[in-house]
Amino acid sequence: MVSVAILGALLGFMVTVKVGFGRLRLRTPIPSQDLALSWRALALIAGMGLAGVALSKRLGIPAFWEADVSPWQRFALPAALGLAYGSWMVISDLASPAPVHLQSRFSPFFYAYGAILLEVFLRLFVITALVWLAVTAFGDGAKGSAFWLAAGIAALYEPSAYMIPAAQEATGLAKASKVLPFLVRPLFLTNLFQGYLFWSYGFLAPLTFRLAAYLVWHVLYGAWLSPRLIARTGTS
């Protein structure tokens, strides 16, 4: 199966990056990211990926190299929108740059690794697993509604790092006023859109979107920003 072969190639790339980072003793820019480079995380992603491929086929989600999906839909459109989103992130960050980028010439490999991990987890596994559970329980008629619910749940993963602390600052009904604004911000909306790309065009479409966004945001902007942050803080 082509989808399994492509998934295997992506996992092989991740293994290569994990081994390379270990031998070079490179450190991630955020300590919590070390877990993503563990063998346990890789094993989980491999299992989730295989399960996602199997469930996607049952649900009728386009395969990785579906003949009915054009290169424009699979690569060109997601790449263009990902580049635009990455550019927006850069512009939003310029006023107060955040030191969240890997300062290394190996950053393209690290962020490609992260993009694969997140898209396998959030789109290929979480969405398909939740929709499959809904279809199993309520029948095929629930598939459309279940998709949007599952896509919304998956889209909450990244914003939750900001939503949870904001909610903890308030009590009672005030929590809603702290949390709801995150649902109309680009981080949530682009994650929701990536869910749509996956459902409509297959796994490689949202992966392309994230790779393009990371190219601008983490790789190019991170490389440009790193020496300026070092000069500002006086550290290396």
N, C-alpha and C positions, 0 to 999 in steps of 0.2 A: 504494500500500500504506500502510495506516494506521501501521504500525510505523515505516516509513521517514519518514513525515511527522512523527511525534512525535519521532523521533530528530533530524530536521532542525531542529525547533523548539528542542530542547534544545541542539544545537550552535550555533544562532543566538544563544541566550542566552549561551552561553559566549564567543562572539566579542564580544558586546556588553560583557560583564564585562571581558574582556581589554583591549579598546580603552579602556574607561572607567578602568581601573586605570592604564594607561599614561599617559593624559592627566592624571589626578589625581596621578601620581607616588606612588602608594601603595606601601608596602613590606609584604611578607609577614612574619608573625611568626617564621617559620623560614626562613633563607636558602635551604635546599634546595627550598622551595616555589616559588621564582622560576621554576624550570624548568617547573613545571606551567602557568605562565601564558605560556609561549612559543608562538609560532606553530607551531613544530615539534611540540610536544606536542599542540596542537589538531589538526594534520593527522593525526598518528598515531591520536588518539582517533576522529576521523571515519572513518578507514579501518578501525579495529578495530570500530567500531560497525556499519558497513555489513556487514562480514564476519560479525559476530555475528548480525545480523538474518537474513542468508541461511542461516547454519548452523543457527540456532534453528528455522527453518521446516523444514529437512531432518530435524532430530532430533525434531520434534513438540513442542518447548517452546512453551507458550502465547505467542501474539503479545502485543504491548503492550496491545491493547484486545480481547483474546479474549472472545468473547460468553459462553463457559462460565465465566468467572471473574467472581465477583460483586464489587461495590464493597467489601464487607466484607473479602474476601480480598485484593483489590488495594490498598486504601487504609487502611481502618479498623483492621484487625488489625495490619498492619505499623506504622502510625503509633502506636498505643497501646503496642506493644512497644518501638518506638524511643524514645518519650518516657520509658518506664520505664528503659531502658538509659542514656539520657542523664542521668536523675536519679541513677542509681547511680554514674555517673562523677563527677558533681558531689559527691556525698556522700563518695566515696573520695578526692577531691582536697582537701577542705576543710582537712584537718589540715596539709597542706603544699602550697599552691597552686602549680601550674606555670604559668609565663608563656608559654603556647603559643597564646594567643588574639589575633586581630587586633583592635587597639584603634581601631576606626573604626565610624562609623554605616553604612558600606558592608559590614560583616562578613556580613550575611545573603546578599548577592550572592556574596561570595568563597566562603563555605562551601557554598552551593548549587552553585557552579562545581566545587568540590572533590568534592562528593558525586556529581555526574554523572560526572566524570572517573574516579573510583575504581570506580563501579559499571559503567560501560561497559567499563573495562579488566578488572576482576576477574571480574565475573559474565558480562556479555554476550559478551566475547571469550575470556578464558582458559578458562572452563568449557566453552563450546561448542566451542572449537577442540580442546581435549584430548579431549572425549568424541567428537567427530567423528573424530579420528585413531584412537581406540580402536575405534570402530564400523567404520571403513574397514578396519582391520587384522584384527579378530576377529569382526565381524558384530554384528547387533542384540542378540544375547544378552549382549554385554558392556556394554550401555548403562547398566544400573543400577549395576553395580560401578564402571564408568568415571566415572559422575557423582560418586559419593562420593569417589573418589580425586581427581578434578579439583576438587571443592568444597573438599577438604582442602588441596590445593596452593594454591588461590586464598586460602584463609583464613589461610595462613601469611604472606602478604605483609606485613600490618601488624605482627604480632608479631615478625617477623624483625628489626626494628629493635632489639628488646630481646634476642632469642634469640642473635643472633650475638655481641654483646659478652659475654653471659653464658657462651657456649661458649668464647670466647677466654680466659676467666679460668681454665679448667680444662684438664686433659690426660687422655688415655686415656679410660677408662670413666667418669671423673668428669664428662665433658662431658654424658653422658646425664642425670645427676642435675640438671644446671643447665638443660637445655633442656626436658625432658619436662614439668615443672610448667607451662610456658606453654601446653600443650595442654589444660589443664583450667581455664584462666582465661577470664574473660568476653570478652576481646578476640578470642581465637581462636574461641570457641564462638559468639559472635554473628556473626562472619564466616561460619562454617559454616552457621548458621541462615539467613543471607541467601542463601547458595547454595541452600538448600532452598526459600526463598520464590521465587527466580528460576525454579527447575526446576518448581515446582508452579503458580505464578500469573503468571509472566512478569516482565519487567524492571522494570516500575513498582512492584512490591511491594518488592523490596530497596532501590530508590531511595527510596521513601517512608520505609522504616525508617531509612535513613541521614539523610535530611533531618530527620526528627523528632528523632533523637538529636543531630544537630548543632545544631538549634534550641535545645535545652536546654543542651547542653554548651558549645558555642562562642559562640552568639549571646547567649542570656540570661545564662548564668553568666559568660561572658567580659565582657559589659558591666557586670555587677555587680562583678566582680573587678578590672577594670582600674584604677579609681581607688584601690582599696585597695593594689594592688601598687605604684602610683606613690607613694603616701604612705609606704609601707614603705621603698622604695629611695631616695626623694627625687629620682627622675628622671621625665622626661616624654617 
